[in-house]
Amino acid sequence: MSKPSFIDSQKNGKHYQLNQLIGEWEGSTKTWFEPDKLTDESPWRGKMYPILNGRFIAHEYHGSLQGKPFEGFAIYGYDLSSDTFQCTWVDSFHMSTAMMFSEGKPVNNGFSVLGSYNVPGMNQRWGWRTEIEPVNENQIIITSYNISPQGEEAKGIETIYHRIGGL
């Protein structure tokens, strides 16, 4: 069986699903630095828009973390050849001068991607799993989990977005 074409995927496949994220969003983001100990909750705004004719979705977002400005940028995509969702992510707090690449599979009506990062001063990589779950056409929940080198997973960030406009 052959893989679907980009045109087919854009009409009713994974690229169609990605393009449902397009719009302007606002909500709040909760951050945990330690398991089960909420560090911060702040208002958040984001904009998702298509790039390269809908092959990818860019996500620009900004808010604050512990009273300091915070911004980030991600690109979401779906690779037809490997049958995986993919994400490249940078921000002004977590990633310093690094970029994180993540990939994964569909879950529920969204997708989950897994990447990893270095912690300064440590020789072990930590995992970072992000789930993007459209609840309906006007709400998205983006949840990220820190994964220790020993495999223990703890919620790190949860953003609940509500659509405020389309593009």
Z-matrix of the N, CA and C atoms (Angstrom, degrees):
N
C 1 1.445
C 2 1.528 1 109.29
N 3 1.316 2 117.36 1 131.55
C 4 1.456 3 120.83 2 -176.76
C 5 1.525 4 110.69 3 -83.25
N 6 1.317 5 114.27 4 154.97
C 7 1.460 6 121.03 5 178.01
C 8 1.526 7 108.42 6 -71.25
N 9 1.347 8 117.50 7 150.14
C 10 1.464 9 119.22 8 176.96
C 11 1.527 10 110.15 9 -66.56
N 12 1.326 11 115.96 10 152.42
C 13 1.461 12 120.18 11 175.75
C 14 1.526 13 109.08 12 -79.84
N 15 1.326 14 115.03 13 166.51
C 16 1.462 15 119.11 14 177.23
C 17 1.525 16 110.14 15 -60.69
N 18 1.330 17 116.95 16 -39.89
C 19 1.475 18 120.81 17 179.78
C 20 1.524 19 109.79 18 -60.40
N 21 1.342 20 117.29 19 -45.39
C 22 1.470 21 120.44 20 177.88
C 23 1.529 22 110.78 21 -63.10
N 24 1.324 23 116.78 22 -43.32
C 25 1.459 24 121.41 23 -179.33
C 26 1.528 25 111.19 24 -63.99
N 27 1.324 26 116.30 25 -34.57
C 28 1.459 27 120.72 26 -179.64
C 29 1.536 28 110.93 27 -72.94
N 30 1.326 29 116.30 28 -29.87
C 31 1.472 30 120.35 29 -179.21
C 32 1.520 31 112.50 30 -77.88
N 33 1.337 32 117.55 31 -42.43
C 34 1.469 33 118.47 32 -175.24
C 35 1.524 34 113.56 33 -154.23
N 36 1.314 35 117.32 34 22.02
C 37 1.463 36 120.59 35 -178.49
C 38 1.512 37 112.41 36 -117.89
N 39 1.320 38 114.95 37 -149.03
C 40 1.465 39 121.19 38 -175.09
C 41 1.534 40 112.81 39 -66.14
N 42 1.326 41 118.57 40 -32.92
C 43 1.463 42 120.05 41 177.41
C 44 1.528 43 110.84 42 -70.76
N 45 1.316 44 116.74 43 -33.92
C 46 1.464 45 120.00 44 172.69
C 47 1.530 46 109.29 45 -61.20
N 48 1.322 47 116.54 46 -45.14
C 49 1.470 48 122.28 47 178.78
C 50 1.534 49 110.39 48 -58.55
N 51 1.316 50 117.74 49 -46.04
C 52 1.463 51 121.30 50 178.05
C 53 1.530 52 111.40 51 -60.64
N 54 1.312 53 115.97 52 -42.23
C 55 1.463 54 119.66 53 -177.04
C 56 1.526 55 112.74 54 -68.29
N 57 1.308 56 118.56 55 -15.09
C 58 1.464 57 121.48 56 174.34
C 59 1.528 58 111.45 57 -70.44
N 60 1.332 59 117.43 58 -13.51
C 61 1.460 60 122.12 59 177.69
C 62 1.530 61 112.54 60 -81.09
N 63 1.311 62 117.53 61 -13.47
C 64 1.460 63 121.99 62 -175.81
C 65 1.532 64 109.94 63 -61.05
N 66 1.321 65 115.27 64 130.67
C 67 1.455 66 120.68 65 176.38
C 68 1.513 67 111.54 66 152.58
N 69 1.318 68 114.46 67 -176.40
C 70 1.458 69 121.68 68 175.30
C 71 1.513 70 107.69 69 -105.33
N 72 1.338 71 115.76 70 138.79
C 73 1.451 72 122.27 71 -171.03
C 74 1.514 73 110.78 72 -134.20
N 75 1.333 74 116.12 73 149.10
C 76 1.458 75 120.41 74 169.57
C 77 1.520 76 108.45 75 -144.13
N 78 1.309 77 114.72 76 158.18
C 79 1.455 78 120.16 77 -178.89
C 80 1.505 79 109.48 78 174.58
N 81 1.322 80 115.11 79 -144.75
C 82 1.463 81 119.69 80 178.86
C 83 1.518 82 109.63 81 -137.33
N 84 1.317 83 113.82 82 154.53
C 85 1.462 84 121.04 83 178.18
C 86 1.520 85 109.17 84 -123.75
N 87 1.319 86 114.65 85 130.22
C 88 1.459 87 121.55 86 173.91
C 89 1.522 88 107.82 87 -103.38
N 90 1.329 89 115.79 88 141.95
C 91 1.463 90 121.47 89 -179.40
C 92 1.527 91 109.36 90 -128.80
N 93 1.335 92 114.61 91 136.83
C 94 1.465 93 121.62 92 175.77
C 95 1.523 94 108.38 93 -122.02
N 96 1.313 95 118.08 94 125.98
C 97 1.462 96 121.84 95 171.94
C 98 1.521 97 110.78 96 -92.83
N 99 1.332 98 116.72 97 -22.85
C 100 1.461 99 123.10 98 176.33
C 101 1.523 100 108.16 99 -129.30
N 102 1.333 101 117.60 100 146.31
C 103 1.465 102 119.64 101 -179.60
C 104 1.530 103 111.51 102 -54.20
N 105 1.325 104 114.54 103 134.57
C 106 1.469 105 122.86 104 174.88
C 107 1.529 106 114.33 105 59.84
N 108 1.343 107 118.01 106 19.92
C 109 1.462 108 121.53 107 177.58
C 110 1.529 109 107.96 108 -129.09
N 111 1.354 110 115.97 109 96.17
C 112 1.458 111 121.74 110 -177.00
C 113 1.527 112 110.06 111 -60.97
N 114 1.331 113 116.38 112 125.24
C 115 1.461 114 122.81 113 -179.05
C 116 1.519 115 111.18 114 -92.37
N 117 1.343 116 117.49 115 -39.21
C 118 1.456 117 120.87 116 -172.27
C 119 1.521 118 109.92 117 -159.47
N 120 1.327 119 115.70 118 149.37
C 121 1.465 120 122.17 119 168.24
C 122 1.517 121 106.64 120 -138.77
N 123 1.336 122 115.97 121 123.60
C 124 1.457 123 121.40 122 -173.64
C 125 1.512 124 111.20 123 -139.85
N 126 1.353 125 116.89 124 152.99
C 127 1.468 126 120.27 125 173.72
C 128 1.525 127 110.24 126 -63.95
N 129 1.319 128 116.05 127 150.65
C 130 1.462 129 121.78 128 -174.89
C 131 1.512 130 108.85 129 -141.61
N 132 1.304 131 117.40 130 145.42
C 133 1.467 132 123.19 131 173.98
C 134 1.517 133 108.31 132 -132.32
N 135 1.316 134 115.04 133 145.22
C 136 1.449 135 119.80 134 177.92
C 137 1.510 136 111.70 135 -147.62
N 138 1.302 137 114.44 136 159.37
C 139 1.455 138 121.61 137 176.19
C 140 1.526 139 106.77 138 -135.62
N 141 1.331 140 116.04 139 131.07
C 142 1.461 141 121.12 140 176.09
C 143 1.519 142 107.72 141 -119.99
N 144 1.328 143 115.33 142 132.11
C 145 1.452 144 119.58 143 -176.89
C 146 1.533 145 109.40 144 -145.18
N 147 1.352 146 115.94 145 153.82
C 148 1.463 147 119.26 146 -178.20
C 149 1.522 148 111.26 147 -76.06
N 150 1.326 149 115.06 148 146.44
C 151 1.458 150 120.77 149 170.70
C 152 1.528 151 107.69 150 -130.92
N 153 1.314 152 115.51 151 152.13
C 154 1.467 153 123.24 152 -178.66
C 155 1.532 154 111.16 153 52.51
N 156 1.337 155 114.62 154 53.96
C 157 1.462 156 122.32 155 174.49
C 158 1.530 157 112.82 156 59.84
N 159 1.332 158 116.78 157 34.51
C 160 1.456 159 120.56 158 176.71
C 161 1.513 160 114.71 159 85.02
N 162 1.327 161 117.22 160 5.97
C 163 1.471 162 118.70 161 176.02
C 164 1.526 163 111.01 162 -67.05
N 165 1.334 164 115.24 163 -30.51
C 166 1.460 165 121.83 164 -178.02
C 167 1.520 166 109.17 165 -137.13
N 168 1.335 167 115.89 166 160.04
C 169 1.454 168 122.55 167 175.43
C 170 1.522 169 107.19 168 -120.08
N 171 1.329 170 116.30 169 126.80
C 172 1.466 171 121.57 170 174.43
C 173 1.523 172 107.91 171 -92.09
N 174 1.323 173 115.63 172 140.36
C 175 1.470 174 122.00 173 179.08
C 176 1.521 175 108.52 174 -127.65
N 177 1.326 176 116.31 175 107.58
C 178 1.462 177 122.32 176 174.52
C 179 1.511 178 107.20 177 -101.23
N 180 1.324 179 117.31 178 134.96
C 181 1.461 180 119.39 179 -179.50
C 182 1.513 181 110.42 180 -145.41
N 183 1.342 182 114.57 181 157.22
C 184 1.459 183 120.03 182 177.63
C 185 1.521 184 110.36 183 -155.35
N 186 1.304 185 114.01 184 154.97
C 187 1.456 186 122.51 185 179.74
C 188 1.513 187 107.62 186 -174.76
N 189 1.325 188 115.78 187 -142.34
C 190 1.454 189 119.73 188 176.25
C 191 1.525 190 108.90 189 -143.90
N 192 1.313 191 114.92 190 158.81
C 193 1.457 192 122.13 191 176.20
C 194 1.520 193 106.42 192 -135.23
N 195 1.312 194 116.00 193 116.66
C 196 1.461 195 122.58 194 -176.98
C 197 1.531 196 111.40 195 52.36
N 198 1.336 197 114.93 196 42.66
C 199 1.451 198 121.76 197 176.21
C 200 1.517 199 116.16 198 80.75
N 201 1.319 200 118.41 199 -0.63
C 202 1.461 201 121.86 200 179.73
C 203 1.525 202 109.99 201 -106.85
N 204 1.350 203 117.55 202 143.11
C 205 1.463 204 120.62 203 179.85
C 206 1.534 205 111.61 204 -58.25
N 207 1.309 206 115.06 205 146.04
C 208 1.465 207 122.68 206 -175.95
C 209 1.514 208 106.99 207 -142.61
N 210 1.328 209 117.04 208 135.75
C 211 1.460 210 120.17 209 175.67
C 212 1.510 211 109.63 210 -146.56
N 213 1.335 212 114.69 211 157.46
C 214 1.448 213 119.29 212 179.94
C 215 1.507 214 111.71 213 -156.18
N 216 1.314 215 114.28 214 170.69
C 217 1.462 216 121.66 215 -178.23
C 218 1.520 217 107.89 216 -148.75
N 219 1.323 218 116.00 217 132.26
C 220 1.467 219 121.26 218 176.83
C 221 1.515 220 108.88 219 -133.58
N 222 1.309 221 115.76 220 152.83
C 223 1.465 222 122.12 221 170.85
C 224 1.519 223 106.54 222 -121.72
N 225 1.340 224 116.29 223 124.36
C 226 1.459 225 122.65 224 178.16
C 227 1.520 226 108.81 225 -107.03
N 228 1.320 227 115.79 226 142.02
C 229 1.449 228 120.35 227 177.45
C 230 1.513 229 111.50 228 -152.83
N 231 1.306 230 114.06 229 173.29
C 232 1.462 231 120.88 230 175.85
C 233 1.521 232 107.34 231 -132.74
N 234 1.322 233 116.72 232 120.47
C 235 1.457 234 122.39 233 -179.12
C 236 1.518 235 108.98 234 -91.29
N 237 1.315 236 116.20 235 109.94
C 238 1.465 237 120.98 236 -179.05
C 239 1.519 238 112.22 237 -61.41
N 240 1.340 239 117.55 238 -36.93
C 241 1.462 240 119.46 239 -175.07
C 242 1.525 241 112.90 240 -69.99
N 243 1.344 242 117.96 241 -33.77
C 244 1.462 243 119.87 242 -179.94
C 245 1.532 244 112.10 243 -102.75
N 246 1.332 245 116.67 244 -3.43
C 247 1.461 246 121.74 245 178.57
C 248 1.530 247 110.78 246 58.44
N 249 1.362 248 115.98 247 44.16
C 250 1.465 249 120.23 248 -179.16
C 251 1.532 250 110.98 249 -135.45
N 252 1.322 251 115.17 250 147.35
C 253 1.454 252 120.96 251 167.29
C 254 1.519 253 106.88 252 -79.13
N 255 1.331 254 115.99 253 147.78
C 256 1.451 255 120.81 254 -179.70
C 257 1.523 256 109.76 255 -136.70
N 258 1.329 257 115.49 256 154.43
C 259 1.461 258 121.37 257 -179.28
C 260 1.517 259 109.11 258 -148.57
N 261 1.318 260 115.45 259 138.41
C 262 1.463 261 122.36 260 168.81
C 263 1.513 262 106.22 261 -118.68
N 264 1.333 263 116.80 262 134.62
C 265 1.456 264 120.32 263 -169.03
C 266 1.523 265 111.23 264 -140.62
N 267 1.339 266 115.62 265 138.18
C 268 1.462 267 122.94 266 172.07
C 269 1.525 268 107.83 267 -138.99
N 270 1.322 269 117.22 268 151.43
C 271 1.460 270 119.71 269 172.78
C 272 1.518 271 109.79 270 -154.03
N 273 1.320 272 115.19 271 174.16
C 274 1.457 273 120.45 272 -174.04
C 275 1.525 274 113.79 273 -88.17
N 276 1.326 275 118.39 274 3.69
C 277 1.457 276 120.48 275 179.62
C 278 1.519 277 112.23 276 -125.81
N 279 1.318 278 117.19 277 -63.36
C 280 1.461 279 121.63 278 -171.81
C 281 1.523 280 114.26 279 -67.24
N 282 1.316 281 117.46 280 -40.60
C 283 1.457 282 120.68 281 -165.95
C 284 1.522 283 114.99 282 -95.41
N 285 1.329 284 119.72 283 -7.77
C 286 1.453 285 122.65 284 -179.09
C 287 1.526 286 109.08 285 54.22
N 288 1.322 287 118.24 286 -113.16
C 289 1.464 288 120.51 287 179.43
C 290 1.525 289 111.83 288 -109.73
N 291 1.321 290 116.94 289 13.87
C 292 1.469 291 121.25 290 -178.02
C 293 1.525 292 111.01 291 -100.17
N 294 1.329 293 115.25 292 160.77
C 295 1.458 294 122.96 293 170.64
C 296 1.525 295 106.70 294 -114.40
N 297 1.325 296 115.55 295 143.23
C 298 1.460 297 119.37 296 177.11
C 299 1.526 298 109.16 297 -109.85
N 300 1.308 299 115.64 298 132.04
C 301 1.458 300 122.23 299 173.57
C 302 1.523 301 107.37 300 -107.54
N 303 1.331 302 115.47 301 132.84
C 304 1.462 303 121.26 302 -179.79
C 305 1.520 304 109.21 303 -134.35
N 306 1.322 305 115.79 304 153.25
C 307 1.463 306 119.16 305 173.56
C 308 1.513 307 109.69 306 -150.57
N 309 1.338 308 114.91 307 158.84
C 310 1.458 309 119.72 308 -178.67
C 311 1.511 310 112.41 309 -178.15
N 312 1.307 311 115.41 310 -163.04
C 313 1.462 312 123.44 311 -171.13
C 314 1.526 313 111.91 312 -116.75
N 315 1.322 314 115.49 313 167.17
C 316 1.468 315 119.04 314 174.81
C 317 1.528 316 110.83 315 -64.10
N 318 1.330 317 116.19 316 147.18
C 319 1.466 318 123.74 317 171.10
C 320 1.526 319 106.43 318 -138.95
N 321 1.331 320 115.88 319 140.52
C 322 1.467 321 121.32 320 -178.29
C 323 1.522 322 109.32 321 42.47
N 324 1.325 323 118.93 322 -122.32
C 325 1.463 324 120.25 323 177.89
C 326 1.525 325 111.33 324 -106.02
N 327 1.346 326 116.99 325 19.57
C 328 1.451 327 122.10 326 179.70
C 329 1.511 328 110.85 327 -133.67
N 330 1.340 329 115.72 328 -143.48
C 331 1.458 330 119.18 329 179.10
C 332 1.517 331 110.18 330 -152.08
N 333 1.323 332 115.55 331 161.19
C 334 1.459 333 123.79 332 -179.95
C 335 1.517 334 107.92 333 -129.95
N 336 1.340 335 116.36 334 130.50
C 337 1.461 336 120.79 335 179.06
C 338 1.525 337 108.94 336 -125.03
N 339 1.324 338 115.96 337 148.56
C 340 1.459 339 122.36 338 -177.08
C 341 1.518 340 109.77 339 -124.82
N 342 1.329 341 115.50 340 129.24
C 343 1.453 342 122.19 341 175.41
C 344 1.516 343 109.11 342 -132.74
N 345 1.322 344 116.37 343 -171.69
C 346 1.462 345 119.71 344 177.44
C 347 1.519 346 109.31 345 -149.43
N 348 1.337 347 114.56 346 161.75
C 349 1.457 348 120.22 347 -178.05
C 350 1.530 349 109.61 348 -148.04
N 351 1.320 350 114.94 349 160.85
C 352 1.464 351 121.68 350 175.72
C 353 1.518 352 110.00 351 -92.74
N 354 1.311 353 116.50 352 144.64
C 355 1.460 354 122.17 353 171.66
C 356 1.519 355 106.38 354 -102.22
N 357 1.350 356 118.37 355 124.47
C 358 1.474 357 119.67 356 -179.15
C 359 1.531 358 111.38 357 -52.63
N 360 1.321 359 116.11 358 133.60
C 361 1.455 360 121.75 359 178.60
C 362 1.516 361 114.57 360 85.90
N 363 1.335 362 117.36 361 -6.46
C 364 1.469 363 120.45 362 178.98
C 365 1.525 364 108.74 363 -114.55
N 366 1.294 365 116.91 364 148.93
C 367 1.461 366 120.80 365 179.69
C 368 1.517 367 112.63 366 -99.60
N 369 1.331 368 116.78 367 14.74
C 370 1.457 369 120.49 368 -179.06
C 371 1.523 370 109.41 369 -117.51
N 372 1.313 371 115.21 370 143.39
C 373 1.460 372 120.40 371 176.76
C 374 1.527 373 109.72 372 -87.97
N 375 1.322 374 115.42 373 143.02
C 376 1.452 375 123.05 374 174.81
C 377 1.526 376 107.95 375 -104.65
N 378 1.300 377 116.70 376 147.47
C 379 1.455 378 121.49 377 175.80
C 380 1.519 379 110.88 378 -89.70
N 381 1.319 380 115.45 379 157.46
C 382 1.458 381 123.02 380 177.48
C 383 1.514 382 107.17 381 -142.99
N 384 1.333 383 116.39 382 110.54
C 385 1.470 384 121.93 383 -179.24
C 386 1.516 385 108.83 384 -107.00
N 387 1.318 386 116.35 385 129.67
C 388 1.456 387 122.00 386 -179.86
C 389 1.518 388 109.73 387 -120.79
N 390 1.324 389 116.06 388 129.33
C 391 1.463 390 122.68 389 175.01
C 392 1.524 391 108.24 390 -110.65
N 393 1.312 392 116.26 391 132.09
C 394 1.458 393 121.73 392 174.28
C 395 1.521 394 106.14 393 -116.18
N 396 1.326 395 114.31 394 116.36
C 397 1.461 396 120.63 395 -174.24
C 398 1.522 397 110.49 396 -125.98
N 399 1.341 398 116.98 397 104.16
C 400 1.460 399 118.68 398 171.15
C 401 1.532 400 108.95 399 -69.36
N 402 1.326 401 116.86 400 119.73
C 403 1.460 402 121.44 401 178.52
C 404 1.518 403 109.35 402 -77.65
N 405 1.326 404 115.36 403 -43.46
C 406 1.465 405 123.53 404 173.22
C 407 1.519 406 106.21 405 -157.62
N 408 1.318 407 118.80 406 -171.54
C 409 1.466 408 120.03 407 -174.81
C 410 1.529 409 113.01 408 -67.23
N 411 1.330 410 117.37 409 -14.21
C 412 1.455 411 120.62 410 -176.98
C 413 1.519 412 114.59 411 -118.45
N 414 1.339 413 117.91 412 9.81
C 415 1.462 414 120.17 413 178.29
C 416 1.529 415 110.07 414 -146.02
N 417 1.332 416 114.71 415 136.55
C 418 1.466 417 122.51 416 176.96
C 419 1.525 418 107.44 417 -131.38
N 420 1.326 419 116.12 418 140.32
C 421 1.460 420 120.99 419 171.64
C 422 1.525 421 107.47 420 -116.62
N 423 1.326 422 115.39 421 124.59
C 424 1.460 423 121.72 422 176.97
C 425 1.526 424 106.56 423 -114.33
N 426 1.327 425 116.06 424 117.36
C 427 1.461 426 121.17 425 -177.40
C 428 1.521 427 108.71 426 -123.57
N 429 1.329 428 115.75 427 132.42
C 430 1.467 429 120.69 428 178.05
C 431 1.522 430 109.37 429 -121.35
N 432 1.334 431 114.66 430 143.99
C 433 1.456 432 122.36 431 -177.05
C 434 1.513 433 109.80 432 -124.50
N 435 1.312 434 116.76 433 132.69
C 436 1.460 435 123.16 434 170.72
C 437 1.522 436 107.89 435 -79.88
N 438 1.315 437 116.87 436 138.63
C 439 1.462 438 121.15 437 177.86
C 440 1.527 439 107.53 438 -125.54
N 441 1.323 440 115.73 439 115.75
C 442 1.466 441 120.53 440 -177.73
C 443 1.528 442 109.89 441 -66.33
N 444 1.329 443 117.55 442 162.76
C 445 1.471 444 120.21 443 175.94
C 446 1.532 445 112.29 444 -57.91
N 447 1.335 446 117.81 445 -22.70
C 448 1.469 447 121.66 446 178.21
C 449 1.529 448 111.83 447 -86.61
N 450 1.348 449 117.82 448 -2.62
C 451 1.460 450 121.76 449 177.05
C 452 1.521 451 115.52 450 94.83
N 453 1.332 452 117.91 451 4.13
C 454 1.464 453 120.41 452 177.99
C 455 1.525 454 109.12 453 -77.69
N 456 1.339 455 115.67 454 131.55
C 457 1.454 456 121.74 455 -175.33
C 458 1.526 457 110.30 456 -110.52
N 459 1.345 458 117.25 457 136.54
C 460 1.460 459 122.31 458 178.53
C 461 1.530 460 108.80 459 -142.83
N 462 1.327 461 115.66 460 140.31
C 463 1.463 462 120.60 461 179.16
C 464 1.522 463 109.14 462 -60.89
N 465 1.332 464 116.28 463 132.72
C 466 1.450 465 121.96 464 179.45
C 467 1.515 466 112.61 465 -111.46
N 468 1.337 467 116.16 466 -40.77
C 469 1.469 468 121.26 467 -177.18
C 470 1.528 469 108.59 468 -145.75
N 471 1.321 470 115.20 469 141.68
C 472 1.465 471 120.39 470 171.44
C 473 1.521 472 108.27 471 -138.73
N 474 1.324 473 116.36 472 118.45
C 475 1.457 474 122.49 473 176.87
C 476 1.519 475 107.92 474 -110.58
N 477 1.308 476 116.30 475 128.34
C 478 1.462 477 121.33 476 173.84
C 479 1.526 478 106.55 477 -113.32
N 480 1.328 479 114.46 478 112.02
C 481 1.468 480 122.31 479 -177.42
C 482 1.521 481 110.02 480 -102.87
N 483 1.352 482 114.22 481 146.22
C 484 1.460 483 122.14 482 170.51
C 485 1.524 484 106.75 483 -124.87
N 486 1.324 485 115.56 484 136.58
C 487 1.467 486 120.37 485 -177.37
C 488 1.520 487 109.57 486 -67.69
N 489 1.340 488 115.69 487 132.67
C 490 1.464 489 120.79 488 174.93
C 491 1.527 490 111.06 489 -115.76
N 492 1.313 491 117.26 490 -7.28
C 493 1.458 492 119.91 491 178.72
C 494 1.510 493 111.59 492 178.74
N 495 1.294 494 114.61 493 158.83
C 496 1.460 495 121.04 494 175.60
C 497 1.511 496 109.16 495 -100.07
N 498 1.313 497 115.66 496 172.66
C 499 1.467 498 119.17 497 177.80
C 500 1.501 499 110.77 498 -108.36
